Amino acid sequence: MKTKFNNLTVICPLDPDLAVLKGAVIMGHMDTPIVGRIAKFHYGIAVLPGVGQAEPLTSTKDEFHIIIRKGQPIKVNDVVTGYDFPITFSKEEAFIQIYASDDEEPPQIISQDNCREIGQIHINLPKSRRESRLKIGISTSETEFKVVARDEHTGKCFEGVCSFLN
């Protein structure tokens, strides 16, 4: 290992097999739980056919719509509401893709470098022809976040889970 990485300092703890256990013990003795984190990435969505775009979302389907900015404080169990989309009935299903980017500035489109898909929500659109809207929200936990699309007319929720550990 030292020959392959000779230009780097390699640190090896005395007992690496116990590192996780020791960390868990230390966490167990802490009197303050983890209450939040700082976003490591810009998190956003892209909406594929079946979901219309209302103002100010007026461009193409591969646009990155930001929900959480890199460096933004995120409280555990907080719900961040992002966008509200009108539903179009030309299709029977829609996909909302969740993306992350570690660039300093959020990407404009999902095809940019350093923008990767981390999850998606598959939505079976209702058969009724009534006008409806999807409200997109993100709720966070300690290691993942759940993206929920809620049909405002029927109250039906569609969800996808994305890991912070990836």
C-alpha positions, 0 to 999 in steps of 0.5 A: 500500500505504501508503494502504490500511494507513496506520495500520500500519508497513510494513517492506520489506527491501532485497532481498525476493527474496533473503530466503528464500535468505539464510535458507537459507544462514544455516540451512546454517551453523548447527551445531544442527538444529531439534530441536523447536517449541512447539505453535501450536495445540491439536491434537485429534481427533473420532471419527465413527461406526464407532469406539466410545468407551471410558472416559473418552471417553463423550460425543458424536461431535463432542467435541474429544479433545485430543492436543497442547496449545497451548504444549506443546514438541514434539520432532521425530520424537517420537511422542505417543500419544493415545487408544485406541478399541474398534472397533465392527463395526456399520459397515464404515468410520470416520473420525477427523478431526484438528482445530486450535484457537488459543483459549487453552483447548482447545475442548470440541466441534469446532463451537466457533469457532476450531476447524478441521479440518486432516486426517482418516484414513479407516479400512476396518474389518476384516471379522472380528468379533473385538474390536479396538482402534485406538490413535491416535498422532502423529509430528512432523517439521519441517513436518508431523505424521502421525496414525496409527491402528493396529488392535491386532488386525491391526497394520494402520495408517491414516494422515493427514498434517497440515501445521504450515504451514497 
